[in-house]
Amino acid sequence: MNIIVAVDENWAIGCRGDLLVRIPADHKMFRNETLGKVVVLGRKTMDTFPGGLPLQGRTNIVLTRNPEYQVKDAVAVHSVEELLEEVKKYDSRDVYVIGGDSVYRLLLPYCDTAHVTKIDRAYEADAYFPNLDEDGEWEITADSEEQTYFDTTYHFVKYERKR
């Protein structure tokens, strides 16, 4: 499985249930990477989408503890075991974990590729992603040229779990 995330220089990912910053090229990369694929997300992340509806053009799998939770055009699963069984239906290279922080932490051990937009700035934050630079199991296998959006610089970095 893949994981896809945008982090600031402290590996922060959000504040008060929202993204730290909106960078159009990051959204375009996310869309290009996940369109036609499978996205795995938590219920709180689903709630932040317009109308609380799934992302179009993708198979949406929502991980939630609430056994009553249902959302139109998405699959709800209630445990990591149930999720792992559900994603067996797909090529693991086509499965992307997209957040939020508790889902990232729960599923990172099952992922072998991380697509990270690293933003060269620190934001006020209350949600974080594990720092892959400090995790000896991961290595950088691709790094884009520096990108700029107004006064914000960032890179698209690909990490892969060491074999």
Secondary structure as GFF3:
##gff-version 3
##sequence-region A 1 163
A	DSSP	beta_strand	2	7	.	.	.	ID=ss1
A	DSSP	beta_strand	12	15	.	.	.	ID=ss2
A	DSSP	beta_strand	18	19	.	.	.	ID=ss3
A	DSSP	alpha_helix	24	34	.	.	.	ID=ss4
A	DSSP	beta_strand	38	42	.	.	.	ID=ss5
A	DSSP	alpha_helix	43	48	.	.	.	ID=ss6
A	DSSP	three_ten_helix	50	52	.	.	.	ID=ss7
A	DSSP	beta_strand	59	63	.	.	.	ID=ss8
A	DSSP	beta_strand	74	77	.	.	.	ID=ss9
A	DSSP	alpha_helix	80	87	.	.	.	ID=ss10
A	DSSP	three_ten_helix	92	94	.	.	.	ID=ss11
A	DSSP	beta_strand	95	99	.	.	.	ID=ss12
A	DSSP	alpha_helix	101	107	.	.	.	ID=ss13
A	DSSP	three_ten_helix	108	110	.	.	.	ID=ss14
A	DSSP	beta_strand	113	119	.	.	.	ID=ss15
A	DSSP	beta_strand	127	128	.	.	.	ID=ss16
A	DSSP	three_ten_helix	132	134	.	.	.	ID=ss17
A	DSSP	beta_strand	138	143	.	.	.	ID=ss18
A	DSSP	beta_strand	147	149	.	.	.	ID=ss19
A	DSSP	beta_strand	152	161	.	.	.	ID=ss20
###
